[in-house]
Amino acid sequence: MRIGTSAPIDIVQSEATVASRELDIIVAENQVGNAEDVLKGLMGFENPDDWKSRIVPMDALGVTTTTVSLDESIAQALQNRPELRQRQIETQISQINLLSAKNGVLPQLDFSLRYGFAGVGGTQTFFDPTTGLPIASLAGGWDDPLSQILNHQYNNWGALINFSLPLGNTTARANLAQARFGASSAKQNTALTQQAIISDVRNAVRGLDASSKGISAAMKSRELASATWTPSRRSSTTACPPRSTWSRSRTTWPRPRPRSCRRACIYRQAEAVYRTAVAACWKAWACGSGTKSSPRSSTPG
């Protein structure tokens, strides 16, 4: 082998690396197209010509990592998650139904008390008790009974006690058994929902913490890669390294920036999962979270 020339195997390896990178570009372009279609669908594109346009992000993807407390996140989720609140209301309704069903199998005792005033008005006719013929009459009007009621001349009262004992009462007992089962099921569903919420929050917090550490690791890798491939670093090495050495170095060239962007996207996804787990998505939309990208649509020429 002559000095300054590459071995055939190095050329083949370089060409294979180039082909592999071209394949990565093709796959990445396909993923970008799919993401654009999803975003266009969310933006409500209806005209076929609008679907031919390209969406170009204008801002860089900025991410500010935050540290969350597991206990506070679980407490917030248990307070805000609507499905848990729904289960709690269902449990309260089942307890009311159970109380009503218990009353249905018990004996019934009713007690009522009545007290009031009465008045008599109109023309009064008096009859002879022997012959039955009218012997006298007394004219009156509507003011007579009103005066009697206001003066409490004719008061009356009454009391009523009613006791009933159902025999057999199979329908009420069946309703009671059904109500007990419903109350027990409602409590179990509430407990299962609470367990699922706690599990979701724990997974979301772990994912958020892991993605935050991934961003830190990617930034550190980028700094180390930049320090490794500086001109001073290359000048401090051999003045004329073999061509095969440079070929192998190019195949292992680090790609820190795509890795950092990928980690940033993963963190944003983990943050969305966390906000969903603690039911704080509406706050994110109202107040904003991080740096929002402002995409613009452009028609390819």
C-alpha positions in Angstrom: 0.0 0.0 0.0 1.3 3.4 -0.9 1.4 6.2 1.6 -1.3 8.8 1.1 -3.8 6.4 -0.6 -6.8 4.6 0.9 -7.2 0.9 0.9 -10.2 -0.4 -1.1 -11.9 -1.6 2.0 -11.9 1.9 3.5 -13.5 3.3 0.3 -16.2 0.6 0.5 -16.8 1.4 4.2 -17.2 5.1 3.4 -19.6 4.4 0.6 -21.6 2.1 2.9 -21.7 4.8 5.5 -22.9 7.4 2.9 -25.7 5.0 1.8 -26.7 4.4 5.4 -26.9 8.2 6.0 -29.0 8.6 2.9 -31.4 5.9 4.2 -31.6 7.8 7.5 -32.5 11.0 5.5 -35.2 9.2 3.6 -36.7 7.8 6.7 -36.5 11.2 8.4 -38.2 13.0 5.5 -41.0 10.4 5.6 -41.5 11.0 9.3 -41.5 14.8 8.7 -44.2 14.4 6.0 -46.4 12.2 8.3 -46.0 14.8 11.1 -47.0 17.6 8.7 -50.1 15.7 7.7 -51.1 15.2 11.4 -50.6 18.9 12.1 -52.6 19.9 9.0 -55.4 17.7 10.1 -55.4 19.4 13.6 -55.3 22.8 11.9 -58.4 21.9 9.9 -57.0 21.9 6.4 -59.8 21.1 3.9 -58.7 22.4 0.5 -56.5 19.8 -1.3 -54.2 22.6 -2.4 -53.5 23.5 1.2 -52.4 19.9 1.9 -49.7 20.4 -0.8 -48.1 23.2 1.2 -45.2 22.7 3.6 -45.1 23.6 7.2 -41.8 25.2 8.2 -41.1 25.8 11.9 -39.7 29.3 12.5 -38.6 29.0 16.1 -36.1 26.7 17.7 -37.4 24.0 20.0 -36.7 25.4 23.4 -37.2 23.3 26.6 -37.0 24.4 30.2 -36.8 21.4 32.5 -38.6 21.5 35.8 -38.5 19.3 38.9 -41.8 18.1 40.2 -42.7 16.5 43.5 -44.3 13.1 43.5 -46.4 13.6 46.5 -47.7 17.0 45.4 -48.4 15.5 41.9 -50.4 12.6 43.3 -52.4 15.0 45.6 -53.1 17.3 42.6 -54.2 14.4 40.4 -56.5 13.0 43.1 -58.1 16.4 43.5 -58.4 17.3 39.8 -58.9 14.1 37.9 -62.6 14.0 36.7 -62.9 10.2 36.6 -62.1 10.0 40.3 -64.7 12.7 41.0 -67.2 10.8 39.0 -66.5 7.6 40.9 -66.9 9.5 44.2 -70.3 10.9 43.2 -71.4 7.4 42.1 -70.4 6.1 45.5 -72.5 8.8 47.2 -75.5 7.9 45.0 -75.1 4.2 45.8 -75.0 5.0 49.6 -78.3 7.0 49.3 -79.9 4.1 47.3 -78.7 1.7 50.0 -80.3 3.8 52.8 -83.5 4.0 50.8 -83.5 0.2 50.3 -82.9 -0.4 54.0 -85.9 1.7 54.9 -88.0 -0.3 52.5 -87.7 -3.5 54.5 -88.5 -1.9 57.9 -92.0 -1.6 59.4 -93.7 1.7 58.8 -95.1 3.9 61.5 -96.9 7.2 60.6 -98.1 9.8 63.0 -100.0 12.9 62.0 -101.5 15.7 64.1 -104.1 18.3 62.8 -105.3 21.5 64.4 -107.4 24.3 62.9 -110.4 26.7 63.1 -113.7 26.5 61.3 -116.6 28.9 60.7 -120.2 28.7 59.6 -121.9 31.1 57.2 -124.9 31.6 55.0 -128.7 31.6 55.9 -129.5 29.2 58.7 -133.0 27.6 58.8 -134.4 26.0 62.0 -136.9 23.1 61.9 -139.4 21.8 64.3 -138.1 18.5 65.7 -141.7 17.2 65.9 -143.2 18.1 62.6 -140.1 18.8 60.7 -141.4 22.1 59.3 -139.3 25.2 59.3 -140.1 27.5 62.1 -137.5 30.2 61.8 -134.5 31.4 59.6 -131.4 33.5 60.3 -129.8 35.4 57.5 -126.1 35.5 57.3 -123.2 36.3 54.9 -119.6 35.6 54.1 -118.4 37.8 56.9 -119.8 35.5 59.5 -117.4 32.5 59.0 -114.5 34.9 58.6 -115.3 36.6 61.9 -115.6 33.2 63.6 -112.2 32.0 62.3 -110.5 35.2 63.3 -112.1 35.1 66.8 -111.2 31.4 67.2 -114.7 30.5 68.1 -114.8 26.9 66.6 -111.4 25.2 66.9 -110.9 21.6 66.1 -108.0 19.1 66.2 -107.2 15.5 65.3 -104.5 12.9 65.6 -103.7 9.8 63.4 -101.4 6.9 64.0 -100.8 4.3 61.3 -98.6 1.2 61.7 -97.9 -1.2 58.9 -95.8 -4.4 58.9 -95.1 -6.0 55.5 -95.2 -9.8 55.4 -92.6 -11.5 53.3 -91.6 -8.3 51.5 -89.4 -10.2 49.0 -89.3 -7.3 46.6 -87.9 -4.9 49.2 -85.3 -7.5 50.3 -84.2 -8.0 46.7 -83.8 -4.3 46.3 -81.8 -4.1 49.4 -79.4 -6.9 48.2 -79.0 -5.1 44.9 -78.3 -1.8 46.6 -75.7 -3.4 48.8 -74.0 -4.9 45.8 -74.1 -1.5 44.0 -72.6 0.3 47.0 -69.8 -2.3 47.3 -69.1 -2.1 43.5 -69.0 1.7 43.6 -66.4 1.6 46.5 -64.3 -0.9 44.6 -64.4 1.1 41.4 -63.4 4.2 43.3 -60.4 2.4 44.8 -59.4 1.0 41.5 -59.6 4.4 39.8 -57.5 5.9 42.6 -54.9 3.2 42.2 -54.8 3.7 38.4 -54.4 7.5 38.9 -51.5 7.0 41.3 -49.9 4.6 38.9 -50.3 7.1 36.0 -48.8 9.9 38.0 -45.8 7.8 39.2 -45.1 6.7 35.6 -45.4 10.3 34.3 -43.1 11.7 37.0 -40.5 9.0 36.3 -40.8 9.6 32.5 -40.4 13.4 33.1 -37.4 12.9 35.3 -35.8 10.4 32.9 -36.3 12.7 29.9 -34.9 15.7 31.9 -31.8 13.6 32.6 -31.6 12.6 29.0 -31.5 16.3 28.0 -28.7 16.9 30.4 -26.8 13.9 29.1 -27.3 15.0 25.5 -26.1 18.5 26.3 -23.0 17.1 28.0 -22.4 14.8 25.1 -22.6 17.8 22.7 -20.1 19.8 24.8 -17.7 16.8 24.9 -18.1 16.2 21.2 -17.4 19.9 20.4 -14.3 19.8 22.7 -13.1 16.6 21.0 -13.4 17.9 17.4 -11.8 21.3 17.8 -9.0 22.4 15.4 -6.5 22.6 18.3 -7.3 19.0 19.1 -6.7 17.9 15.5 -3.5 20.0 15.3 -2.1 18.3 18.4 -2.3 14.9 16.8 -0.1 13.5 14.1 0.6 15.9 11.4 -0.4 13.6 8.6 -2.5 10.8 9.9 -3.2 7.8 7.7 -6.2 8.1 5.4 -7.8 5.0 6.9 -7.7 6.6 10.3 -9.7 9.6 9.1 -12.2 7.2 7.3 -12.9 5.3 10.5 -13.2 8.6 12.4 -15.8 9.9 10.0 -17.9 6.7 10.5 -18.0 7.3 14.2 -18.7 11.1 14.0 -21.1 12.0 16.8 -24.4 13.7 15.9 -25.1 15.7 19.1 -27.6 18.3 17.7 -30.2 15.8 16.3 -29.8 13.9 19.5 -30.5 17.0 21.6 -33.6 17.8 19.5 -34.8 14.3 19.9 -34.4 14.5 23.6 -36.2 17.8 23.7 -39.1 16.3 21.8 -39.2 13.4 24.2 -39.2 15.8 27.1 -42.1 17.7 25.7 -44.0 14.5 25.2 -43.3 13.4 28.8 -44.4 16.9 30.0 -47.7 16.5 28.1 -48.2 13.0 29.6 -47.5 14.5 33.1 -49.9 17.3 32.7 -52.6 14.9 31.5 -51.9 12.7 34.5 -52.4 15.5 37.0 -55.3 17.1 35.0 -53.4 20.3 34.3 -53.7 20.4 30.5 -56.1 23.4 30.6 -53.5 25.4 32.6 -50.9 24.6 30.0 -53.1 25.9 27.2 -54.1 29.0 29.1 -50.8 30.0 30.5 -48.4 28.5 28.0 -45.5 26.1 28.6 -42.0 26.5 27.4 -41.2 27.9 24.0 -44.0 27.4 21.5 -43.0 27.0 17.9 -44.8 29.2 15.4 -45.0 27.2 12.2 -45.8 28.9 8.9 -47.2 27.3 5.7 -45.4 27.7 2.5 -46.3 26.4 -1.0 -43.4 24.7 -2.7 -42.4 26.4 -5.9 
